[in-house]
Amino acid sequence: MHVLILGGTTEARRLAELLHGAPGLVVTSSLAGRVASPRLPPGEVRVGGFGGADGLAAWLRENRVDAVVDATHPFAAAMSFHAASAAATARVPLLALRRPGWVPVEGDRWHEAASLEEAARALPALGRRVFLTTGRMGLAAFAALDDLWFLVRSVDAPEPPRPRQTQVLLHRGPFTLEGERELLLRHRVDVVVTKDSGGAATAPKLTAAREAGLPVVVVRRPPVPGDVPVVPDPEAAARWVAGLGG
């Protein structure tokens, strides 16, 4: 059985590790190629896009894929919808692996936003020194905020357009609570912006912001295509794959 993992996340790598070496199972992990030096999972790896839903459907047929696990980032909405369309066209079962989203607790000062653009509109009323942790791809949404200062953290350097007052911090998680406390204090951050990515690797910033009494703008994640089953962890996804083979 040939399983395609649409990956690039910690969960995708873990799933590849769980499936790698299983008798009668071939695993291919697909990475988008947006990170210069990705952490490669075990097994076969392909890097780059498929050319939309039609290209992915053709790839599934040509490579005789028997099942697809969409373990992309919770905000990779286009890829998820392409996967749903391609799997339906190729008549291949599809599972979505999504880590649970974050849940606010007592003391959090969260302001939810439906998009990066909505988050940008909310910022001037919340603070002047922004810790922006939404990744390097969406900085254009904040580029017009010339009066605000931004600390942008990402794995690779962001490209223009970006805010005029920007300091870039190249760093890959996981991050520690002590490190996040020190970062907020050192840069005099008074508001944090994040996507609801979920998971433990980047969650310490939320605790540090809560302890400091800082507002946090949380961009809600897009929905998974409605007819695709969803599991919360790699172990459940591995059981799903095993069930197909049984």
Secondary structure, 3 states (H helix, E strand, C coil): CEEEEECCCHHHHHHHHHHCCCCCCEEEEEECCCCCCCCCCCCEEEECCCCHHHHHHHHHHHCCCCEEEECCCCCCHHHHHHHHHHHHHHCCCEEEECCCCCCCCCCCEEEEECCHHHHHHHHHHCCCEEEEECCCCCHHHHCCCCCCEEEEEECCCCCCCCCCCEEEEECCCCCCHHHHHHHHHHCCCCEEEEECCCCCCCCHHHHHHHHHCCEEEEECCCCCCCCCCEECCHHHHHHHHHHHHC
